[in-house]
Amino acid sequence: MSLKNVRFLSGNTLKIIAALLMVIDHVGFLLFPNVLVLRYVGRLSMPVFAFMIAEGCRYTKNRLNYFLSVAILGTLCQIVYFIFDPSATLFNILITFSFGILTVYSLDFMKKSLLEQGFSWKIKTLSIVLFILTIVCVYIFCYFFFVDYGFFGCMLPAFASLLDFRRIKNEKVQVLDKLFLRVLTFGVGLALFVIASKMAWFTAYSLISLPLLSLYNGERGRLKMKYFFYLFYPLHLVIIEGIYLLI
């Protein structure tokens, strides 16, 4: 059996699965808090989205627009949260992914300057410093503020991008550009995320997402569903919250 037959899930399919899992998780959290299996199943959602965020950074034609789309929507959602609940302290998952995108961008710049020819030692040094500064700034923000999934949640897309050399013009490193290696390094980040969690026994269920990600075929899918996924996050929360208030 060829790998094409084994890896049959497109990026869109994975994100649809993650979206459904997210709904199950939030339904369990708000409507059925005693049915813990819903929360366990929901643990698979965030890692799949984090991996797809890394893929989005790879395939987007406009990196600035990609970051701004996630960051602005996350900021708008956060403003709504604060309006309806002024005591809320949690920064939503889109803010988490915004930090993840910035970290991936700084990582890609560092890899490009270090592995491709034509970059001066000053640029190489600058890229290393910029990458370290990005990580430090994200860590400081997560230290002082309550960001959904915390610092290691923000770092997950970077772990998925660590051995992604598809943008690098260097044949020696491109031989290492294998999906299983990207899933492996992502698994290392996910393991650190679980260990750092205050409820490791609960977040450990997120590791089950790794076999699912191994079925990814590296393709986006036929339909253009980018804006659907942008809108799905706030809309499904509004619907679930509305049901919660009604009952």
Kinemage of the C-alpha trace (Angstrom):
@kinemage 1
@onewidth
@group {chain A} dominant
@subgroup {mainchain}
@vectorlist {calphas} color= white
{ca met a 1} P 0.000 0.000 0.000
{ca ser a 2} L 1.449 3.397 -1.010
{ca leu a 3} L 1.710 6.388 1.292
{ca lys a 4} L -0.840 8.194 -0.905
{ca asn a 5} L -3.421 5.613 0.082
{ca val a 6} L -2.532 5.880 3.766
{ca arg a 7} L -2.398 9.669 3.838
{ca phe a 8} L -5.860 10.515 2.619
{ca leu a 9} L -6.800 13.537 4.771
{ca ser a 10} L -6.455 16.999 3.234
{ca gly a 11} L -5.863 20.135 5.258
{ca asn a 12} L -9.517 21.131 4.910
{ca thr a 13} L -10.669 17.710 6.096
{ca leu a 14} L -8.405 17.886 9.138
{ca lys a 15} L -9.666 21.362 9.994
{ca ile a 16} L -13.293 20.244 9.646
{ca ile a 17} L -12.560 17.348 12.007
{ca ala a 18} L -10.839 19.754 14.420
{ca ala a 19} L -13.795 22.155 14.228
{ca leu a 20} L -16.256 19.378 15.078
{ca leu a 21} L -14.044 18.271 17.962
{ca met a 22} L -13.928 21.874 19.182
{ca val a 23} L -17.726 22.030 19.175
{ca ile a 24} L -17.859 18.793 21.176
{ca asp a 25} L -15.354 20.224 23.652
{ca his a 26} L -17.250 23.491 24.157
{ca val a 27} L -20.601 21.729 24.360
{ca gly a 28} L -19.140 19.532 27.071
{ca phe a 29} L -17.672 22.508 28.905
{ca leu a 30} L -20.836 24.641 28.936
{ca leu a 31} L -23.790 22.302 28.534
{ca phe a 32} L -22.652 18.919 29.869
{ca pro a 33} L -19.819 19.565 32.361
{ca asn a 34} L -20.296 16.160 33.994
{ca val a 35} L -19.832 14.235 30.744
{ca leu a 36} L -16.028 14.258 30.788
{ca val a 37} L -15.655 12.125 27.677
{ca leu a 38} L -16.721 15.166 25.627
{ca arg a 39} L -13.789 17.128 27.054
{ca tyr a 40} L -11.385 14.246 26.467
{ca val a 41} L -12.410 14.020 22.821
{ca gly a 42} L -12.117 17.786 22.520
{ca arg a 43} L -8.417 17.674 23.455
{ca leu a 44} L -7.590 16.598 19.906
{ca ser a 45} L -8.882 19.822 18.368
{ca met a 46} L -6.252 22.357 19.378
{ca pro a 47} L -3.182 20.323 18.257
{ca val a 48} L -4.708 19.724 14.815
{ca phe a 49} L -5.431 23.433 14.391
{ca ala a 50} L -1.915 24.295 15.614
{ca phe a 51} L -0.367 21.985 13.008
{ca met a 52} L -2.586 23.492 10.315
{ca ile a 53} L -1.528 26.978 11.405
{ca ala a 54} L 2.049 25.953 10.626
{ca glu a 55} L 0.909 24.650 7.235
{ca gly a 56} L -0.908 27.930 6.640
{ca cys a 57} L 2.324 29.821 7.288
{ca arg a 58} L 3.974 27.642 4.664
{ca tyr a 59} L 1.357 27.959 1.930
{ca thr a 60} L 0.006 31.496 2.349
{ca lys a 61} L 0.789 33.876 -0.495
{ca asn a 62} L 0.676 36.905 1.790
{ca arg a 63} L 2.211 36.303 5.194
{ca leu a 64} L 1.247 39.676 6.594
{ca asn a 65} L -2.417 39.231 5.655
{ca tyr a 66} L -2.411 35.738 7.144
{ca phe a 67} L -1.120 37.020 10.481
{ca leu a 68} L -3.419 40.046 10.506
{ca ser a 69} L -6.494 37.944 9.685
{ca val a 70} L -5.925 35.742 12.734
{ca ala a 71} L -4.721 38.540 15.039
{ca ile a 72} L -7.505 41.013 14.201
{ca leu a 73} L -10.249 38.412 14.559
{ca gly a 74} L -8.709 37.294 17.835
{ca thr a 75} L -8.602 40.889 19.064
{ca leu a 76} L -12.242 41.500 18.085
{ca cys a 77} L -13.318 38.316 19.874
{ca gln a 78} L -11.335 39.409 22.912
{ca ile a 79} L -13.059 42.809 22.977
{ca val a 80} L -16.454 41.081 22.877
{ca tyr a 81} L -15.385 38.801 25.741
{ca phe a 82} L -14.390 41.792 27.850
{ca ile a 83} L -17.637 43.634 27.073
{ca phe a 84} L -19.822 40.726 28.185
{ca asp a 85} L -17.550 39.690 31.043
{ca pro a 86} L -15.288 42.508 32.315
{ca ser a 87} L -13.704 40.080 34.787
{ca ala a 88} L -12.501 37.757 32.007
{ca thr a 89} L -8.728 37.284 32.011
{ca leu a 90} L -8.258 34.553 29.401
{ca phe a 91} L -6.847 35.539 25.998
{ca asn a 92} L -8.565 33.389 23.378
{ca ile a 93} L -7.059 30.707 21.159
{ca leu a 94} L -6.716 33.062 18.173
{ca ile a 95} L -4.328 35.187 20.215
{ca thr a 96} L -2.415 31.985 20.992
{ca phe a 97} L -2.188 31.190 17.292
{ca ser a 98} L -1.188 34.774 16.468
{ca phe a 99} L 1.870 34.335 18.680
{ca gly a 100} L 2.431 30.964 17.013
{ca ile a 101} L 2.425 32.555 13.549
{ca leu a 102} L 4.950 35.213 14.590
{ca thr a 103} L 7.212 32.520 16.033
{ca val a 104} L 7.006 30.487 12.816
{ca tyr a 105} L 7.863 33.551 10.746
{ca ser a 106} L 10.922 34.356 12.855
{ca leu a 107} L 11.967 30.683 12.740
{ca asp a 108} L 11.634 30.609 8.949
{ca phe a 109} L 13.717 33.769 8.616
{ca met a 110} L 16.441 32.226 10.774
{ca lys a 111} L 16.447 28.945 8.812
{ca lys a 112} L 16.553 30.788 5.501
{ca ser a 113} L 19.449 33.050 6.508
{ca leu a 114} L 21.462 30.174 8.003
{ca leu a 115} L 20.863 27.529 5.324
{ca glu a 116} L 20.742 29.503 2.094
{ca gln a 117} L 23.691 31.163 0.451
{ca gly a 118} L 24.038 34.913 0.055
{ca phe a 119} L 23.273 36.054 3.593
{ca ser a 120} L 25.930 37.995 5.485
{ca trp a 121} L 26.968 37.084 9.020
{ca lys a 122} L 25.151 40.223 10.222
{ca ile a 123} L 21.844 38.990 8.780
{ca lys a 124} L 22.476 35.519 10.190
{ca thr a 125} L 23.133 36.991 13.634
{ca leu a 126} L 20.100 39.260 13.360
{ca ser a 127} L 17.865 36.310 12.458
{ca ile a 128} L 19.045 34.328 15.496
{ca val a 129} L 18.541 37.305 17.815
{ca leu a 130} L 15.093 37.986 16.334
{ca phe a 131} L 14.033 34.357 16.846
{ca ile a 132} L 15.221 34.364 20.452
{ca leu a 133} L 13.551 37.728 21.118
{ca thr a 134} L 10.264 36.458 19.682
{ca ile a 135} L 10.297 33.456 22.005
{ca val a 136} L 11.245 35.601 25.001
{ca cys a 137} L 8.516 38.168 24.290
{ca val a 138} L 5.869 35.447 23.912
{ca tyr a 139} L 7.052 33.841 27.151
{ca ile a 140} L 6.900 37.162 29.026
{ca phe a 141} L 3.388 37.859 27.733
{ca cys a 142} L 2.233 34.381 28.750
{ca tyr a 143} L 3.893 34.806 32.142
{ca phe a 144} L 1.995 37.983 32.979
{ca phe a 145} L -1.261 37.223 31.159
{ca phe a 146} L -3.511 34.175 30.974
{ca val a 147} L -3.226 33.028 27.351
{ca asp a 148} L -5.281 30.044 26.243
{ca tyr a 149} L -3.051 26.918 26.300
{ca gly a 150} L -0.120 28.932 27.628
{ca phe a 151} L 3.409 29.398 26.315
{ca phe a 152} L 3.868 25.888 24.924
{ca gly a 153} L 0.516 26.177 23.185
{ca cys a 154} L 1.871 29.265 21.424
{ca met a 155} L 5.016 27.335 20.463
{ca leu a 156} L 3.261 24.319 18.911
{ca pro a 157} L 3.169 25.717 15.332
{ca ala a 158} L 6.912 26.398 15.576
{ca phe a 159} L 7.567 22.774 16.539
{ca ala a 160} L 5.601 21.706 13.455
{ca ser a 161} L 7.754 24.049 11.333
{ca leu a 162} L 11.113 23.157 12.866
{ca leu a 163} L 12.017 20.590 10.182
{ca asp a 164} L 9.952 22.157 7.416
{ca phe a 165} L 12.434 23.041 4.668
{ca arg a 166} L 9.997 23.491 1.787
{ca arg a 167} L 10.774 27.229 1.558
{ca ile a 168} L 14.546 26.684 1.789
{ca lys a 169} L 16.661 26.647 -1.376
{ca asn a 170} L 19.146 24.058 -0.182
{ca glu a 171} L 19.061 20.516 -1.575
{ca lys a 172} L 21.058 19.106 1.367
{ca val a 173} L 18.364 19.931 3.915
{ca gln a 174} L 15.373 19.327 1.647
{ca val a 175} L 15.994 15.577 1.913
{ca leu a 176} L 14.971 15.925 5.572
{ca asp a 177} L 11.668 17.521 4.604
{ca lys a 178} L 9.421 14.589 5.433
{ca leu a 179} L 5.936 14.683 6.916
{ca phe a 180} L 6.744 12.097 9.568
{ca leu a 181} L 9.634 14.279 10.792
{ca arg a 182} L 7.349 17.310 11.051
{ca val a 183} L 4.795 15.236 12.970
{ca leu a 184} L 7.617 13.877 15.160
{ca thr a 185} L 8.954 17.312 16.134
{ca phe a 186} L 5.385 18.491 16.630
{ca gly a 187} L 4.913 15.501 18.945
{ca val a 188} L 7.918 16.633 20.984
{ca gly a 189} L 6.345 20.076 21.367
{ca leu a 190} L 3.019 18.484 22.241
{ca ala a 191} L 4.693 16.325 24.894
{ca leu a 192} L 6.297 19.433 26.424
{ca phe a 193} L 2.897 21.108 26.327
{ca val a 194} L 1.381 18.179 28.239
{ca ile a 195} L 4.204 18.073 30.800
{ca ala a 196} L 3.984 21.828 31.416
{ca ser a 197} L 0.218 21.659 31.879
{ca lys a 198} L -1.198 21.858 35.384
{ca met a 199} L -3.598 19.065 34.386
{ca ala a 200} L -1.240 16.768 32.470
{ca trp a 201} L -3.559 13.775 32.869
{ca phe a 202} L -6.248 15.768 31.062
{ca thr a 203} L -4.161 17.374 28.317
{ca ala a 204} L -2.419 14.040 27.614
{ca tyr a 205} L -5.440 13.095 25.490
{ca ser a 206} L -4.180 15.651 22.959
{ca leu a 207} L -1.388 13.207 22.048
{ca ile a 208} L -3.993 11.081 20.277
{ca ser a 209} L -3.998 13.767 17.558
{ca leu a 210} L -0.584 12.585 16.306
{ca pro a 211} L -1.861 9.454 14.489
{ca leu a 212} L -4.571 11.646 12.947
{ca leu a 213} L -1.999 14.145 11.683
{ca ser a 214} L 0.035 11.277 10.220
{ca leu a 215} L -2.830 10.754 7.750
{ca tyr a 216} L -2.372 14.284 6.329
{ca asn a 217} L -1.583 14.229 2.606
{ca gly a 218} L -0.018 17.692 2.439
{ca glu a 219} L -2.770 19.142 0.254
{ca arg a 220} L -5.213 21.920 1.124
{ca gly a 221} L -8.270 20.366 -0.476
{ca arg a 222} L -10.466 21.423 -3.375
{ca leu a 223} L -12.669 23.968 -1.628
{ca lys a 224} L -11.485 27.375 -0.447
{ca met a 225} L -12.694 27.372 3.144
{ca lys a 226} L -10.340 29.883 4.765
{ca tyr a 227} L -13.001 32.434 5.717
{ca phe a 228} L -15.387 29.704 6.849
{ca phe a 229} L -12.916 28.634 9.514
{ca tyr a 230} L -12.272 32.267 10.516
{ca leu a 231} L -15.996 32.810 11.105
{ca phe a 232} L -16.723 29.391 12.556
{ca tyr a 233} L -14.834 30.025 15.790
{ca pro a 234} L -16.809 33.059 17.061
{ca leu a 235} L -20.140 31.898 15.600
{ca his a 236} L -20.147 28.475 17.220
{ca leu a 237} L -19.298 30.070 20.585
{ca val a 238} L -22.200 32.514 20.228
{ca ile a 239} L -24.614 29.667 19.434
{ca ile a 240} L -23.446 27.447 22.301
{ca glu a 241} L -23.451 30.377 24.736
{ca gly a 242} L -26.965 31.311 23.587
{ca ile a 243} L -28.204 27.771 24.219
{ca tyr a 244} L -26.542 27.842 27.634
{ca leu a 245} L -28.318 31.099 28.565
{ca leu a 246} L -31.677 29.773 27.346
{ca ile a 247} L -31.562 26.634 29.462
